[in-house]
Amino acid sequence: MDGEPPGGDPAGSPVGRLRQLRAERGLSQEQLAHLLGVSFATVNRWETGRTQMSARARQALADFEARGGSAGPATDPAVAPSPPAGPTAAAPPVSSPPAPAGPALPVAQSSFIGRDRELGELVGLLESSRLLTLIGPGGAGKTRLAVEALSRAAPAVPVTFVPLETVRQPGSLITALAAGVRVPDQAGVPLAESVAAALAEVPRLIVLDGAEHLRDAVAALAGQLLGAAPGVRIVVTSRVLLGAPGEVCWTVPPLDCPSAAAGAADVAGSDAVQLFVARARERLPSFSVGDVPPHAIGELCRRLDGLPLAIELIAGWVGALSVREILQQRAVLLDQDAPGAAPARGRRLVDVVRASYDLLQPEEQRLLAMLSVFDGAFTVTDAQEVSAAGPAAAHLIRGLVDSSWLVVTRGREHNRFSMLDTMRTFAAARLAESGTGPAVRQRHAEHFAALAQASESGLVGRDAPEWTARLAAATADLDQALQWLESRGDLRLGLDMGAALWRWWLLRGRLSYGRGWLGRLLARAGQRRDESAGRAFCSAALLAAENGDYGEAVRQARLALRILERLGVPDRTATAATVLGSAYRYLGDLPAARRSFAMAMDLRAGLGDRRALSAALNNMALLEVDDGDLARARELFEQALVIKRQLGERRSLAIGLANLGDLLTRISQWEAAARALAEAAALAADLGNPQLIGTVQCNLGNVATHQREWAEAAGHYAAAVAAYQEAGHGHDAVEALTGLGRASCRLGRADEGAGHLRAAEALAGELGNPQRLAEVRAALAESTGAVAGPLPGGLTARQAEVLRLLAAGMSNKQIAAELYLSPATVERHLATIYRKLGLAGRVEAARYALAHGLAATMS
């Protein structure tokens, strides 16, 4: 029973007003204590006269009266809505229907932005679910989204909104709910029974906001109420899953952010950018998105993971800092209170994340810190290996998913998990504090090094598509593992990992990137000449040859061959001989190429390695094509294809079919060529290999050329050029550019065709490929009547082409795009041209080009 003071207080005194307010609304002292944010004992001492109300308490009472005696506002930091409007009435006894009005939905202080798709889903779930939990990390906007969805759904029953932030003890949960639905204490009747009875008589939709710290109590109460009152529905917002029977869980996603490649209209239309702009205008009404590069705002929103809280907080700095400065300083700004504002715990992003972290079990906290080493998405197996947690990791990961720390990407074979950057940064700091970071990072590097080494054979086996998907998901972690091994000086594992990744780098067109890694590791290895170094030299040579650096490919392949032959590893020796033969072939040294290929074939045959033997047969067939023995080439291609079909390796089969199709085109067997190339094209498209796609497209262009279908040929060649450019295969790009130039001239686009042919000539000259250079010059003479000869001023073909395009009025960026170069390379070419010809700049260079006939073919 509530104590009563021995004497009365004046009606206008604070204590008198307190008792009057409680009596008017039928509240117990405990219920009123909850609404005022103080303890039951405090209210009891005030009313019994044992203590006086402090100035702060009197102000709290005045604020409470000004709100009409209703509960305070929702407190999800991502929303911070304004207090509910309107007074509330006292509840009658349970035997009568409860008052129709309870604490209303909070009224937002600012406009709601975007989320149309999410709102549509939620409105549907609100109509069909009795217990719906909106789960998401702190700052995701759960409360605001729930309130907006309820406002749009317009439920037929009254809605009671119960904020739980100030409910610190599980036992106080029913008191808070009773206050919300206006059910007073009754002598001898448990409060939970009174609430359930009232709800059974007049159903409500109850919103329990911010339930993560009361997870078990909320789950138990929800089960009790749903069982006792069939008409009741409950909506919960929480950072953790309740795990209650019948619970429908809906994960609140981050706001839609524009991709880095999005156009200006798509950037401006994304939910995240619209939220930033709206909040920035609240801070600075004159703010205009037209004054800021839209991609800068898009990048800022991506870096903030699309979290509404982070975006709203950071938008508050507009006016004090530029968007670029905000982008650079975002980590510091999010960890500080807004200028001029009183410190408010929970409105800093770090405080919100810390509150979620504190809810985790110690073992979940330890695993979370270790998972921060992953740069990309990871599987349960990855987590088990890197954390050394074994089977327990799966259970802990489930807990982290249920607590909104991990994002799940579901797949047919494996689910993958990742952390938002904001959460990863926090978890990484905890790993650093633990002192176990180096050991975890070493396990991470060893795990991904093992994956890389297994991929060398996996990418050409029957499971190649699965390996491609696995490595694509692990790209960031493979890079991080190499960085760690290099920084720790673990050269053996680093060399083995880099050597094994050659096939992946080739497949993805990352030739220069892979060469850079192998070059750095080999430079640090010095005079090391073990198998790890031999394999690394071999892989570096292969990437150099495919990248058009034939001289370096020969040097590195010779080193690899000497090392591996001396060590007596025939399979690796055969690979080195193959790479050396390819480099010689590209240089036009066919006798040297034949010797190397023959050595590889003998070694493969001796090992009984049918897959590698089919590749050796294919390479020798290419050499026969170069040497003009097409009958022998066809025989070798068909022998290789028999093996490839038996093995079922789709990439290898596609290469063989493309090569056979090209040969059949040369001997005018059109139908057979078309069948081979159609099969190759289907395989290439399925595999997504840019080099292979380029090869098939180029060969299809050759077929169309022989049939004089010039428009079709031009389309195939253009597609081939784009694919080779993506893959970084310069020597193949020469052939495609040559075909495109010829086809363009045949279509009456002489200037365009000449441009392609000049670009091909310059590229072939740079690569030092005499065979390709001769083909290009023949095409120039045939298509344009131009005869290759000495160029003025000692210019190379590439420099002359750069000068031609400059004289046509192109910028450096446009020249780079036209010639498939980087802008930096164009700048170097221009510097050399100016120095050779004694020119002062672009104007003089243009005049020189016109005077010496170098701009004649430009429109």
Secondary structure, 3 states (H helix, E strand, C coil): CCCCCCCCCCCCCHHHHHHHHHHHHCCCHHHHHHHHCCCHHHHHHHHHCCCCCCHHHHHHHHHHHHCCCCCCCCCCCCCCCECCCCCCCCCCCCCCCCCCCCCCCCECCCCCCCCHHHHHHHHHHHHHCCEEEEECCCCCCHHHHHHHHHHHHCCCCCEEEEECCCCCCHHHHHHHHHHHHCCCCECCECHHHHHHHHHHHCCCEEEEECCHHHHHHHHHHHHHHHHHCCCCEEEEEECCCCCCCCCEEEECCCCCCCCCCCCHHHHHHCHHHHHHHHHHHHHCCCCCHHHCCHHHHHHHHHHCCCCHHHHHHHHCCECCECHHHHHHHHHHHCCCCCCCCCCCCCCCHHHHHHHHHHCCCHHHHHHHHHHCCCCCCECHHHHHHHHCCCCHHHHHHHHHHHCCCCEEECCCCCCEEECCHHHHHHHHHHHHHHCCHHHHHHHHHHHHHHHHHHHHHHCCCCCHHHHHHHHHHHHHHHHHHHHHHHHHCCHHHHHHHHHHCHHHHHHHCCHHHHHHHHHHHHHHHCCCCCHHHHHHHHHHHHHHHHCCCHHHHHHHHHHHHHHHHHHCCHHHHHHHHHHHHHHHHHHCCHHHHHHHHHHHHHHHHHHCCHHHHHHHHHHHHHHHHHHCCHHHHHHHHHHHHHHHHHHCCHHHHHHHHHHHHHHHHHCCCHHHHHHHHHHHHHHHHHHCCHHHHHHHHHHHHHHHHHCCCHHHHHHHHHHHHHHHHHHCCHHHHHHHHHHHHHHHHHCCCHHHHHHHHHHHHHHHHHHCCHHHHHHHHHHHHHHHCCCCCCCHHHCCHHHHHHHHHHHCCCCHHHHHHHHCCCHHHHHHHHHHHHHHHCCCCHHHHHHHHHHCCCCCCCC
